[in-house]
Amino acid sequence: MQETNRRISSIISSWFYIKPLFFSIAQTHYIVPNENISCVMRTGKRKVEFNPALINSLDDETLEKYLSLEMTRVLLGHPYQRQPYHAKAGVLALASDAVVWQMNDKSDAAFYEELAGVRYLREKVGRFATFPEMNFEKWYKYIYDIIYSQKGGESAGSVSVDGMQSLDEMAELWEEDDETREEIESEIKAADDGESDDGQGGQLTRVLKESSDFSFDYRRALTQFRQNIVSANRKLTRMRPSRRYGFKAMGSRYERKANVLIAVDVSGSITDESFEHFTHAIKNFFFLGLIEKIDLIFFDVNLKNTKPIAFSKKVNLDEIKGRGGTNFQVPFDYFEEHKSEYSGMILFSDGEGNCPVIKSGVKNILWILDSRTSYDRNGQWIIKQARCRATYLPF
């Protein structure tokens, strides 16, 4: 066991100069033995697990390839990204193999072509080698369709290759983890800013940068917005002091029901398509339970509704009229006047307008812009404002 740990540590240490991005990512994970797994190595939950018995049969070159494989999965975010609805672990493992095989250094082609997912797919579909997409979720759907179109409805959970463990085991530790994903993206960004090499002439770093979005994903931004609201609603529960600690160790609870104000820009610069996207996003937010109660106001140079509309799944927003200029001071003044009624404000806009004056009593403000172009043009001035965050819709 000690010899195995020494070999792995030696390989990771050698990456400090030749593969600094891999080295940095390896430092974010614990390397731990697991004699109960039937695969050589797997990642997830901030761990890289390995089977000591299987590793002992590998030479150092092959061991490094297995470590590189798992670091690539982590860099791509596969063990930590949001999984498709009703995802099967075995299908996720197949999809990950396919993406890693497509983007990795072809000098190691023989190794990557022996991945369980790649071999399985080559048996199932002849055009796999020329399939163009590299997006993980698209690969997932594609592979899911292959598996469940087989005669007899073959289950992804039972898929195995040449007697290897169930593919489910390879992705058993995978679960959505935004904090880890953000840390990984920060390492990729740092590598790109420092023009770091990844051992492939910078190829992997460039591909990762092109496929990574270092601005906030809007779902993640909304989740963090909600967390800020919940933490702001902490209420003390002890009515009298503790005999030992007095009032210093009071109990508390968090009120999870929160009133949120959503301000929607309906000025002339907002297209019908953008308004439809705003409407779609608001309804999805409500349906997913990320926000419990929503009041809506609409504005251009002034408020378009005299009192907020209480949002429900059946609310009709088609009759809202606007198309004047843009005055961001309007929703912020309303929010200031009614700050005792709301825990935060979400503002849908394209960001085209003058910077509002934000008073000190206003907090928890999330701007959601209608496109990446709007975010690139206006995101920087928005996030410089106190208590403001910004993201955009991926339409």
ZAKOLVO-944038 format. One line per 4 residues: number of its first residue (from 1); their letters; for each residue x, y, z of C-alpha. Coordinates in nm, 3 decimals, padded with zeros to 5 digits. Layout:
# ZAKOLVO-944038
NUM	a	X,Y,Z; ...
//
This chain:
# ZAKOLVO-944038
1	mqet	00.000,00.000,00.000; 00.278,00.246,00.090; 00.458,00.168,-00.235; 00.138,00.237,-00.432
5	nrri	00.089,00.570,-00.256; 00.452,00.658,-00.324; 00.414,00.588,-00.697; 00.101,00.802,-00.723
9	ssii	00.257,01.086,-00.524; 00.567,01.073,-00.742; 00.362,01.106,-01.061; 00.159,01.397,-00.924
13	sswf	00.478,01.572,-00.805; 00.629,01.539,-01.153; 00.330,01.729,-01.294; 00.438,02.044,-01.110
17	yikp	00.663,02.133,-01.406; 00.528,01.931,-01.697; 00.150,01.941,-01.631; 00.088,02.224,-01.383
21	lffs	-00.287,02.232,-01.446; -00.317,01.861,-01.361; -00.097,01.920,-01.056; -00.323,02.204,-00.934
25	iaqt	-00.639,01.996,-00.979; -00.483,01.697,-00.803; -00.423,01.918,-00.499; -00.799,01.977,-00.467
29	hyiv	-00.870,01.603,-00.424; -00.782,01.336,-00.170; -00.609,01.029,-00.317; -00.750,00.732,-00.124
33	pnen	-00.735,00.350,-00.163; -01.055,00.148,-00.198; -01.011,-00.226,-00.221; -01.382,-00.279,-00.283
37	iscv	-01.400,-00.119,-00.627; -01.345,-00.328,-00.937; -01.218,-00.043,-01.154; -00.861,00.085,-01.147
41	mrtg	-00.955,00.439,-01.049; -01.255,00.671,-01.018; -01.328,01.029,-00.908; -01.602,01.216,-00.725
45	krkv	-01.681,01.385,-00.392; -01.336,01.545,-00.393; -01.169,01.204,-00.396; -00.965,01.001,-00.641
49	efnp	-01.019,00.640,-00.536; -00.795,00.359,-00.658; -00.780,-00.019,-00.621; -00.429,-00.100,-00.488
53	alin	-00.431,-00.456,-00.623; -00.511,-00.344,-00.977; -00.258,-00.060,-00.968; 00.021,-00.296,-00.862
57	sldd	-00.010,-00.470,-01.199; 00.045,-00.145,-01.393; 00.374,00.009,-01.498; 00.434,00.376,-01.415
61	etle	00.349,00.497,-01.765; 00.009,00.329,-01.764; -00.060,00.444,-01.408; 00.004,00.801,-01.513
65	kyls	-00.244,00.762,-01.799; -00.512,00.649,-01.555; -00.439,00.947,-01.330; -00.446,01.182,-01.631
69	lemt	-00.777,01.031,-01.738; -00.937,01.109,-01.401; -00.788,01.460,-01.390; -00.937,01.523,-01.735
73	rvll	-01.280,01.410,-01.612; -01.249,01.651,-01.321; -01.136,01.938,-01.544; -01.434,01.876,-01.770
77	ghpy	-01.654,01.886,-01.460; -01.817,01.548,-01.522; -01.818,01.430,-01.158; -01.961,01.763,-01.035
81	qrqp	-02.192,01.906,-01.299; -02.569,01.913,-01.301; -02.691,01.576,-01.422; -02.967,01.531,-01.679
85	yhak	-03.311,01.449,-01.544; -03.338,01.082,-01.441; -02.972,01.028,-01.529; -02.834,00.674,-01.507
89	agvl	-02.483,00.647,-01.364; -02.377,00.392,-01.626; -02.484,00.620,-01.910; -02.299,00.915,-01.755
93	alas	-01.983,00.703,-01.744; -02.026,00.610,-02.111; -02.077,00.973,-02.209; -01.772,01.083,-02.010
97	davv	-01.554,00.823,-02.181; -01.673,00.945,-02.521; -01.597,01.311,-02.449; -01.256,01.238,-02.293
101	wqmn	-01.162,01.012,-02.586; -01.254,01.281,-02.840; -01.055,01.561,-02.686; -00.745,01.384,-02.556
105	dksd	-00.398,01.373,-02.703; -00.401,01.132,-02.998; -00.051,01.015,-02.910; -00.225,00.811,-02.637
109	aafy	-00.503,00.699,-02.871; -00.447,00.330,-02.804; -00.507,00.381,-02.431; -00.820,00.593,-02.468
113	eela	-00.971,00.368,-02.733; -00.969,00.089,-02.473; -01.195,00.285,-02.235; -01.504,00.084,-02.152
117	gvry	-01.740,00.346,-02.291; -01.550,00.385,-02.617; -01.532,00.012,-02.681; -01.899,-00.034,-02.600
121	lrek	-02.003,00.247,-02.833; -01.786,00.123,-03.116; -01.972,-00.206,-03.096; -02.310,-00.034,-03.098
125	vgrf	-02.272,00.236,-03.361; -02.041,00.242,-03.661; -02.047,00.620,-03.704; -01.923,00.692,-03.352
129	atfp	-01.571,00.776,-03.466; -01.696,01.069,-03.676; -01.967,01.195,-03.442; -01.894,01.568,-03.412
133	emnf	-02.039,01.680,-03.079; -01.831,01.709,-02.762; -02.093,01.849,-02.522; -02.140,01.614,-02.227
137	ekwy	-02.519,01.640,-02.202; -02.562,01.592,-02.578; -02.343,01.285,-02.558; -02.553,01.162,-02.266
141	kyiy	-02.876,01.188,-02.465; -02.715,01.032,-02.771; -02.577,00.738,-02.573; -02.900,00.700,-02.374
145	diiy	-03.089,00.666,-02.702; -02.841,00.402,-02.825; -02.873,00.192,-02.510; -03.250,00.201,-02.484
149	sqkg	-03.306,00.144,-02.855; -03.139,-00.196,-02.829; -03.360,-00.500,-02.866; -03.493,-00.600,-02.527
153	gesa	-03.439,-00.254,-02.376; -03.093,-00.315,-02.230; -03.052,-00.139,-01.896; -02.770,00.111,-01.852
157	gsvs	-02.720,-00.021,-01.501; -02.628,-00.365,-01.631; -02.389,-00.254,-01.905; -02.040,-00.398,-01.866
161	vdgm	-01.745,-00.453,-02.096; -01.527,-00.765,-02.098; -01.631,-00.860,-01.745; -01.546,-00.519,-01.596
165	qsld	-01.750,-00.384,-01.308; -02.086,-00.228,-01.376; -02.036,00.109,-01.538; -02.256,00.246,-01.263
169	emae	-01.963,00.201,-01.026; -01.742,00.435,-01.228; -01.987,00.724,-01.176; -02.113,00.620,-00.835
173	lwee	-01.954,00.920,-00.660; -02.080,01.176,-00.910; -02.319,01.443,-00.785; -02.381,01.811,-00.853
177	ddet	-02.139,02.030,-00.658; -02.129,02.397,-00.758; -01.856,02.488,-00.509; -01.614,02.231,-00.648
181	reei	-01.700,02.326,-01.007; -01.625,02.690,-00.936; -01.291,02.598,-00.780; -01.201,02.388,-01.085
185	esei	-01.301,02.670,-01.321; -01.085,02.910,-01.120; -00.786,02.680,-01.169; -00.854,02.665,-01.544
189	kaad	-00.885,03.044,-01.558; -00.560,03.085,-01.364; -00.384,02.843,-01.600; -00.511,03.035,-01.901
193	dges	-00.416,03.376,-01.757; -00.069,03.245,-01.681; -00.041,03.078,-02.023; 00.020,02.752,-01.841
197	ddgq	00.096,02.437,-02.034; -00.103,02.123,-01.960; 00.140,01.876,-02.110; -00.030,01.892,-02.449
201	ggql	00.108,02.223,-02.567; -00.176,02.410,-02.396; -00.434,02.226,-02.608; -00.642,02.102,-02.315
205	trvl	-00.638,02.440,-02.140; -00.761,02.613,-02.456; -01.039,02.359,-02.512; -01.148,02.387,-02.150
209	kess	-01.149,02.767,-02.166; -01.359,02.761,-02.483; -01.608,02.520,-02.326; -01.613,02.688,-01.982
213	dfsf	-01.809,02.998,-01.893; -01.634,03.191,-01.618; -01.933,03.419,-01.563; -02.201,03.284,-01.334
217	dyrr	-02.434,03.021,-01.471; -02.778,03.176,-01.418; -02.915,02.873,-01.230; -02.616,02.880,-00.998
221	altq	-02.650,03.256,-00.952; -03.018,03.216,-00.865; -02.941,02.938,-00.617; -02.681,03.157,-00.444
225	frqn	-02.927,03.447,-00.445; -03.179,03.228,-00.264; -02.915,03.113,-00.015; -02.839,03.476,00.067
229	ivsa	-03.207,03.536,00.132; -03.237,03.234,00.359; -02.930,03.326,00.562; -03.065,03.680,00.601
233	nrkl	-03.382,03.540,00.760; -03.216,03.380,01.062; -03.434,03.409,01.369; -03.328,03.346,01.728
237	trmr	-03.544,03.095,01.912; -03.433,03.105,02.275; -03.658,03.318,02.490; -03.430,03.324,02.794
241	psrr	-03.051,03.299,02.846; -02.868,02.971,02.883; -02.743,02.911,03.239; -02.396,02.835,03.105
245	ygfk	-02.362,03.063,02.801; -02.621,03.334,02.855; -02.741,03.479,02.524; -02.413,03.398,02.345
249	amgs	-02.528,03.054,02.228; -02.888,03.115,02.135; -03.075,02.872,01.919; -03.184,02.976,01.571
253	ryer	-03.396,02.875,01.278; -03.408,02.990,00.917; -03.730,03.109,00.761; -03.725,02.943,00.419
257	kanv	-04.025,03.128,00.281; -03.910,03.453,00.125; -04.082,03.732,-00.065; -03.889,03.833,-00.376
261	liav	-03.946,04.130,-00.604; -03.882,04.076,-00.976; -03.849,04.387,-01.192; -03.879,04.332,-01.568
265	dvsg	-03.746,04.583,-01.820; -04.004,04.643,-02.098; -03.828,04.938,-02.261; -03.779,04.980,-02.635
269	sitd	-03.444,04.799,-02.636; -03.605,04.475,-02.512; -03.717,04.256,-02.802; -04.026,04.037,-02.798
273	esfe	-03.794,03.736,-02.797; -03.610,03.861,-02.487; -03.939,03.924,-02.309; -04.050,03.569,-02.388
277	hfth	-03.720,03.439,-02.246; -03.772,03.644,-01.929; -04.123,03.503,-01.892; -04.002,03.149,-01.949
281	aikn	-03.723,03.188,-01.693; -03.954,03.335,-01.428; -04.202,03.051,-01.467; -03.923,02.793,-01.445
285	fffl	-03.783,02.955,-01.131; -04.124,02.937,-00.966; -04.195,02.583,-01.083; -03.861,02.450,-00.953
289	glie	-03.930,02.589,-00.608; -03.617,02.801,-00.604; -03.831,03.102,-00.510; -04.144,03.061,-00.300
293	kidl	-04.332,03.389,-00.354; -04.282,03.641,-00.633; -04.414,03.993,-00.690; -04.367,04.135,-01.039
297	iffd	-04.323,04.495,-01.147; -04.259,04.618,-01.503; -04.083,04.938,-01.598; -03.938,05.149,-01.878
301	vnlk	-03.915,05.520,-01.784; -04.174,05.456,-01.511; -04.368,05.172,-01.354; -04.618,05.007,-01.589
305	ntkp	-04.833,04.851,-01.315; -04.960,05.056,-01.021; -04.920,04.764,-00.782; -04.717,04.444,-00.808
309	iafs	-04.858,04.137,-00.975; -04.850,03.831,-00.748; -04.693,03.566,-00.968; -04.854,03.226,-01.015
313	kkvn	-04.806,02.951,-01.270; -05.112,03.074,-01.463; -05.034,03.446,-01.464; -05.075,03.608,-01.809
317	ldei	-04.798,03.858,-01.888; -04.893,03.918,-02.252; -05.084,04.238,-02.177; -04.790,04.423,-02.024
321	kgrg	-04.711,04.729,-02.237; -04.397,04.938,-02.242; -04.138,05.018,-02.510; -04.032,05.361,-02.382
325	gtnf	-03.685,05.458,-02.261; -03.505,05.291,-01.969; -03.481,05.427,-01.616; -03.324,05.178,-01.374
329	qvpf	-03.383,05.419,-01.086; -03.754,05.333,-01.099; -03.734,04.970,-00.977; -03.460,05.055,-00.727
333	dyfe	-03.669,05.336,-00.575; -03.966,05.099,-00.548; -03.748,04.834,-00.386; -03.612,05.091,-00.140
337	ehks	-03.962,05.207,-00.046; -04.080,04.849,00.013; -03.759,04.690,00.141; -03.931,04.563,00.454
341	eysg	-04.158,04.349,00.236; -03.888,04.175,00.029; -03.571,03.980,00.096; -03.419,04.062,-00.243
345	milf	-03.479,04.181,-00.599; -03.413,04.014,-00.935; -03.396,04.250,-01.230; -03.441,04.122,-01.588
349	sdge	-03.297,04.358,-01.848; -03.042,04.403,-02.125; -02.850,04.646,-01.904; -02.883,04.935,-02.150
353	gncp	-02.938,05.249,-01.942; -02.786,05.483,-01.687; -02.645,05.348,-01.362; -02.898,05.383,-01.078
357	viks	-02.823,05.523,-00.732; -02.844,05.231,-00.490; -02.914,05.329,-00.131; -02.742,05.156,00.158
361	gvkn	-03.060,04.989,00.287; -03.102,04.791,-00.037; -02.939,04.446,-00.057; -02.952,04.111,-00.239
365	ilwi	-02.986,04.230,-00.599; -02.940,03.995,-00.892; -02.938,04.125,-01.250; -03.022,03.865,-01.515
369	ldsr	-02.939,03.997,-01.861; -03.103,03.870,-02.178; -02.790,03.743,-02.357; -02.416,03.689,-02.337
373	tsyd	-02.371,03.993,-02.561; -02.559,04.212,-02.311; -02.354,04.066,-02.028; -02.025,04.138,-02.205
377	rngq	-02.137,04.495,-02.276; -02.292,04.585,-01.940; -02.200,04.321,-01.685; -01.890,04.499,-01.557
381	wiik	-02.057,04.826,-01.461; -02.340,04.633,-01.294; -02.122,04.417,-01.067; -01.927,04.726,-00.959
385	qarc	-02.242,04.852,-00.788; -02.277,04.770,-00.421; -02.474,04.455,-00.337; -02.528,04.368,-00.705
389	raty	-02.450,04.045,-00.890; -02.503,03.975,-01.258; -02.553,03.680,-01.489; -02.732,03.617,-01.819
393	lpf	-02.978,03.381,-01.983; -02.821,03.124,-02.221; -03.057,03.185,-02.511
//
